[in-house]
Amino acid sequence: MRRPRGEPGSWAPRPTEGAICTGPGEPWSPSPNSMLRVLLSAQASSARLSGLLLLPPVQPCCLGPSKWGDRPSGGGPHMGPVQGLQRLLEQARSPGELLRWLGQNPTKVRAHHYPVALRRLGQLLGSQPRPPPVEQVTLQDLSQLIIRNCPSFDIHTIHVCLHLAVLLGFPSDGPLVSALEQERRFRLPPKPPPPLQPVFRGGQRLEAALSCPHFLRHPRQHLIRSLAEARPEELTPHVMVLLAQHLARHRLREPQLLEAIAHFLVVQEAQLNSKVVQKLVLPFGRLNYLPLEQQFMPCLERILAREAGVAPLATVNILMSLCQLRCLPFRALHFVFSPGFINHISGTPHALIVRRYLSLLDTAVELELPGYRGPRLPRRQQVPIFPQPLITDRARCKYSHKDIVAEGLRQLLGEEKYRQDLTVPPGYCTDFLLCVSSNGAVLPVRTQDPFLPYPPRSCPQGQAAWNPTTQDPTQRVVLMLRERWHFCRDGRVLLGSRALRERHLGLMGYQLLPLPFEELESQRGLPQLKSYLRQKLQALGLRWGPEGG
């Protein structure tokens, strides 16, 4: 028989001002506690219980196994005892009835029934306008039932019960929440112990930093400090090769690090073969940096003399780096241009790339070493040096200014007055080429020979070539895009390959008009770019007719 309202042992809703959830340290006492006061207060219960009311019904199939099988929920002749108990819990009209269904059917109660009971309790406490009275003993008995059976819950059921208990306002340090939290911790997989961080010395720290997939994120000062702290015996060839590759790949022109590599090469000369040396020398040519180490070039000459016939490709790679630095040793050139060396590399898998490099070396000899009197690459062995734009330009074409510059020239001069991406002998690709008469008029390219003769005629550098068709000396003006990635990371020094191309084009008689990326990036839109190009061309004394724009 239900006690009348107000009788001791029962409690009715009473609006109070309090926190949403009972805080830690609040005791669990037989008197009505703050949990129910909060849940039933007009000010806070709707916000707290909305989470309970919006939770979907708990299904047996998702809360753990059942020996009765997964049968459809709802009434009917095929409903098993487990599903029947869930239906009774979902339709309970008071907390006491919930407890009675759980306590009187111990053989039918499964783990998933307890979240159903907690959810129904929240719905009953949040019902409007008159929630049923709740006896403190009922809540304690329900808590004890869950505490006693929670060791058999799966992890999902424990999470659901813990979530519902917190929403109902059970004290965080009370027996129910504590027991569920303890079971939750037991079910978590043990955390593996943190790996012991190895204590790296100088060279090991440098190697670890450079071998890391994200080594680009390491500050340069970190690399310099690691190198400075390393003992000489810790700087192995492998470590120094990693450092050299790092500098070359990311265009880092760091004098301290480059000088350290040069010094290492000189000190370890006797222990290094040409395959290692080619990797150590690579950043010097790519970054256009000639080290201050006085023994750098004599050391390389001795290594080339010792190793030239052992590894042909490594030998040519070393000479390519030195070509970019304008430091080609005559003795090594005599060897690589000898018939024996050329015949030796002809049948190798890398014959084409070696012939291309030898063609570039032969061009450097023709243009930059007038005092060389040794053998040269036979004409039948020569191939175009760079028959197409470089890989870095093709990879970054969407960031290039080439398209907008081409459109500016088209509107300014007309399509017949320039050629784009034209490869001129002996194999250098030009960005934009113009043919200009002696009085500065830009001529249609189709009426002129855009190529200057190679090898160049014996005339002073910069003097215009004679065009027999028009009986007029004609200049070739090459507009050179200097994009951001054509420079070392500091943005002031051209990469070795770019500087070599511009140097050779100038020595062959082409007049160069550089277009730096800083100036191109400052132009806002095509009208500004056309004005910029007009000023650049007029500064060279060029003029063009009205048909060009």
N, C-alpha and C positions, 0 to 999 in steps of 0.2 A: 504494500500500500504506500503510495507516494506521500511524502510529508508535505504539509501545506507550506506555502511561501513564507519565508521569514523564520521558520522553525530551525533550531540549531541543527547543524549537520548538513544543511543545504545552503545554496547561495544563488541569488538572483542578480541579473545584470545591473550595474550601477555606474553611470558615467563618471569618470575621473580624468584628471590630467596626469599623464605619466609617459614614460618612454615606451617606444614600440616593443623593445625586447628587454627582458630581465638581464641585468648585467652580471658579471662574474662576482662571486662572493655573496650573492643573495641567498639565504637559506631556504631549504625546502621544508616548509612547516605545515602542520595539519590545517591551519587556518587558510582561508582563501588567499591565493598568492597573486603577485603582480601579473603573472602570465594571463590569467583569465580576466583580470581587471582591464588589461590592455586590449585583449581580444574583443571584449564586450563594450569597450568605451565607444561612444559615438564619434569621438575625435580620431581614433586610430584604427579601429577594428576593420573598417572597410579597406583601408590601404594595405594592411597586413594580410587580410584573408583573401584579397583578390588573387594573390598568387595561388592559393589553394583552390579557389573556385575555378580558375582557368586551367588547372592541370587536367589533362585528359584522363579518362578512367584507366585504372591500372589493369593490364591484361595478364593472365597467368602465363601465357607463352613467352612473355618478355621479362618475367621476373623470376625465372628459375624453373627447374624441371618438376614434373608432377607425375606420380605413378598412375594417375587417372587418365593421362593423355591430354592432348589439346582438343577439347571439344568446344563447339560453339557456345558462346555465352548467351544468357537469356533463359527464359522458362521453357517448358515443353517436356514431353515424356522422355527425351534423350539427354536431358541435362543431368550430369553426374553430381555426386555429393560435394565435390570440391567447388564446382561452378555454382551449385545451389547455395553453398555457404557464402560465396562472394556476393551473390544476389541478395541474400538476407542482410549482409553487412552494408551493402549500398543502399538498402531501403530502411535501415534502422532509424527509429524516430527519436532516440535519446542516447546519450553516452552510456547509460546503464544497460540499454538493450544491446549496444555494441559489445560491451564487456561480457554480457551473458552469452551471446552467440559464440564468442571466442572461448570462453571458459567451459561451456557445456559440450563442446564438440572437439576435444583434443585430438582425436584420431583423424579428423577431417581438415584440421587447420594446416595450411601450408605457409611457406615464407611470404608469398606474395599477398596473403590476406592481411598482414599487419600494415603495409602501406595503404591498403583499401580502408582499413579501420581508421587510420590517422587522417586520411583525406575526408572521410565521412564525418569525423569529429570536427574538423575545421568547417565543413559545410553547415553542421548543426549549430556551431557557435556563431557563425556569421549569418544565420537565417534571420529574417526580419518579419514582423516587428518584434516578436517575443521569443528569444532563444530559450530552449529548455534549461532548467536548473541543472548544475553540474556538482556532484558530490566530490569532495577531495579524495575520498577513498577510491572512487571509480578511476580517477586519473592515476593514482598511485598503483592500483592493481593493473591497469593497462600498461603502465610503464614497466612494471615487474614482468609482465608477460613478454614484452618485447625484449627486455634485458636478458631474460632466461633463454629465449630462443634465438637471439641474434647470432650466436656462434654458428648456427646452421644456415644463415643467410648467405646468398652470393653477393659479390661486390656491388652489383647493380641495385639489389634490394636494400643493402646497407646505405648506399648513397641516397636513394629515394626516401627512406625512413629518416635519415639525418636531415635532409632538406625539409621534409614536412615537420619534423620536430622543431626545427629552428623557426619555421614560419608560424607555428602555433605558439611560440614564445617560451618553450621549455628552457629553464636556466642553462646557460652554456657550461656551467660547472656542476650541473645536477647529474643524478645517476644515469638518466636515459641518454642524454647527449654524450656524456663521458664514455658510456659503454659502447655506443655506436661509433664514436670517434676512435676508440681503441681498436675495435674490430676493423675499421677502415684502414688504420695504419698497419695492422697485421697482414691485410690482404695486399698491400702495396709491394711490388717487387723490390728486393733490397738494392739500394744504390751502390753501384760499383765504387770502390775507393778511388779518389782522384789520382790520376797518374802522377808519379813523381817527376817533377820538372828537373831534367838533367842540368847539371852545373856545367855550362860551357866556358871554355877558355876562349882567348881572343880569336884564333883561327876557326875553332869549332863554332863559335857564335856567328862569325861571318858566313861560314858554310851553311849553317842552319837558316840564317836569314835569307840567303840567296837561293836556297833550295825550296823555300816555302812557296806554295802556289800563289800566295798574295804578297810576294816580296816587293812588288812595286809600291806597296803601302809603307814599307819601311823608310823612314826619313834618311836622307843622304848622310846626315850627321851621324846616324847610328852606324852606317857602314864605315865611315871614316874613323869613328871611335873604336869599333871592333877591330879594324885593321891596325890602328895605332897600339892597341893593347895586346896584339898577338906577338908571340915570340917568333923568331926567324924559323925555327924548326916546325912551327905550326902552319906556316904558309906553304901549303903543298901546291903542286901544279893544278890539281883539281879545283882547289879553292880559288886560285888566281884566274883560272879559265872561267869559272862561274862569275867572278867579278867582272871580267872583261866582257863577257856576253851580256851581262846586266847593263853595263854602261852603253854598249853598242845598241842593244835592242831598244832602250828607252831614251837614247840620244842625250845621255847625261855627260856633259863635258866638264868633269870634275878634275881639275889639275892635280890635286893631292892623290887621288886614287889612280889616275893615269901615270903619274910619276912613280907611284909604288909598283905598278905593273912593269914599267920600264926598268926599274932598279932590280926587280925580281928576275927579269929576263937576263939581265947582264950577270947577276950573281950566279944564277943557276944554268948558265949557258951550256956547260958540259953535260948536264943531265937532261936537257930538253931536245926532243926531236922536232922535225919540221911540222908534223901534224899538230903538235901542241903549240908551237910557235905561231902558226897561222892564226890560231884562235886568240893568242895573246896580243898579236899585232893588229887584229881586226878593228878595235875601237879607235886606234890612232888615225887610220885612214878615214874611217867613217865619220869621225868627229873632227877631222881636219886639225889634228893636234900633233905638233912635232915636239917630243919631250925635250926637256933640258938636259937629261942624262947624256953626258958627252960620249959614253961608250955605246950608246944605243945603236947607231948605224954601223960602227965597226963590228959589233957583236952579231948583228943580223947578216952582214956580209960573210963573216966566218961560218955562220950556220948554213947559209945558202951554199957556200962552197963545199961544205961537208955533206949536205943532205939533198942537194939538187937532183941527183939521179935516183934517189930512193923513193921519193913521193912527188911525182910530177905535178899533181893538182895542188898539193900544199905549197910547192915552190911558186907556182903561178899566183896563188892566192896571196902569198907574202908580197910578191912583186906588185900586185894590184893595189895593196894598201900603201906601199911605198910610192907608187905612181901618183896616188891622190895627194901625197905629201911632197911630190916633186923631188924625190930622193932615190932615183933609180941607180943602182950600182952597175957599172959597165960590165964587170966580170960576169955577173949573173945574166945580163942580157945576152952576152956572147954565148952562154950555155943554152938558154931556152930558145934562141934563134938558130941553133946549130942543126944541121940536117939530121944528126943522130937523135936529138931530143924530139924533133918534129915527127920523125918516122916512128919513134917509140910510142908517142901518144896517139898516133893515128888509129890504132886498132883497139884502143881502150874504150870502156863505156862512157867516159866523160870527155871524149875527143872533141865534141862540138863546143862545149863550154870552155875548154882549154883553148881552142882555136879562136873563140870570141875574145877571150882575155888576151891572147897573143896579138890579135888584131888591134886591140886598144893600146897595148904596149907599143906596137909598131907605130901607131898614130902619135903616141907621146914622144917617141924617138924622133919622128919626122918633124913635129912642131916645137918640141922643147929641148931637144938635145942636138944642137947643130954640130957639136964636136964629136959625136959618136961615129966611129968608122968600122964598126964590126958588122957581122951578118945581120940581115933583116928577114922578116917573114916573107916568103915568096908570094907573089900576087895571087897565084892559084889557090893558096891556102887561106887567104883573107876572106872574112865574112863580115856582114854588117854588125856593128858593135851593139847598138841598142835599136833594133828595127821597129820598136813600138814603145809607147809610154811605159815608164817604169811601173813595177808592181804596186808600189805605195800610192802612185797617182791613180791607178785603176781601182785600188781598194777604197780610196777616199774621194772618188769622183763626185759623189753627191754633196761633199763639202767644198768642192773646188769652185773657184770664181771663173772657170774657163767658159762656161755657157753664157754667163751674163756679159763677160768681156766680148765674146763672139757676137752677141746681139748688139752690143754697143758699137763695135766696129762695122757691123752690117748696116746699121742705121746711119753711121757717121761717114763711112767711105763707100759703101756699096759692096755687094758680094764678090764682085770681080777684082777687088783691090787687095785682097789678102788670101793667104792659104793657111789652113789650120791643121795642126798635127802632121806637118810635112817632115819626112825623114831625109836629111841631106847627107851626102857622102862625108865621112866614111861610115855613117850610121847613127847620127845624132838626131833625135826627134825634137823638132821645134814647136813651140806653142802657136805662134802666129808669125807669118813671114810676109813682109811687104817689099815690093820692088820700087825703087825711087830713082828718078832721073837726076842728072847733075844739078839741075836748077830746083830740086826739092819736090817735084811733082810726083804724086803717088800714081804708079802706072798699073794698068790691068795685068794681073799675073799671067793670064793666058797668052799675052803677047810677048812675054819675056821668059828667059830661062831662069827659073828660080834658084838654080844651084850654082855655087861657085866651084871652080875646078879644084879637084883634090888629086894629088898633092898640089898645094897652092903654088902659083907662079912666083918667081923670085921678084916680088915687088914689096916695097915697104908696107908694114902692117897698117891697116886702116885705109890704104889707097884703094879707090874703087876699081873694080874689074872692068875691062873694055868689052862692050857689047857690040859685036860686028853687025847685028841686024839693024840697030837704030843709029849706028855710028855715034853712040853716046855712052859715056861711062855710066854704069848703073850700080847703085848700092843695094845691098840686101839688108834690110832692117828686121831684126828678130825681136819680137816682144816676148820677154821671159816672165812667166808667172812665178813669183816667189811666194809659195804658199807657206802656211805656218809649219807644216811638217817637212819642209825643205831645209829647216834650220835645226841646230842643236836646241836642246830644251830651253836654254836661256833666250833664244830668239834673236841672237845677234850674229852668230857665225853660221855660214852655209855649211851643210853637210859636204863631205869630201867629194861624193859623186856629182853633186850639183855644181860645186865650184870647178871641178874638172871639166864638165860639159861647157860651162860658160867660158872657161879659159880657152878651151880648144876652139870653140866657135869664133871667139874673138881673134885667135891666131890665124884662123883660116880666112879672115877678112869680113866676117859678118859684123854689122853694127848692132850692138845689144841695147835694148831698152827695157831695163828691169821694172816690174810692177810689184812692189812689196805688198805683203798681205796687210800690213798696218794701214796703208793708204787705201787698198781695195775695201777693207772692212769698214772704213770710215765713210764710204759713199752710201747714201741713203736713196736707193732706187735707181732706175735706169737713167733718168734725166741727169742726176748728179754724176753718174759714172760716165756718160757721154761727155759731159763738160770736163771731167778729169782726163779722159783719153785725149780730148781735143788739145788741152794744155800740154800734155806730154808730147804729142806729135808735133805741135807747133814749136815747142822748145827745141826740137831737132831741126827746125827750118822746113818742115814738110808742109805741103799744101795740096789740096785736092779740089776737083771741080764741083759744080753745083749738083751734078747728077748723083753724087755720093751722099747727100744729106745736108 
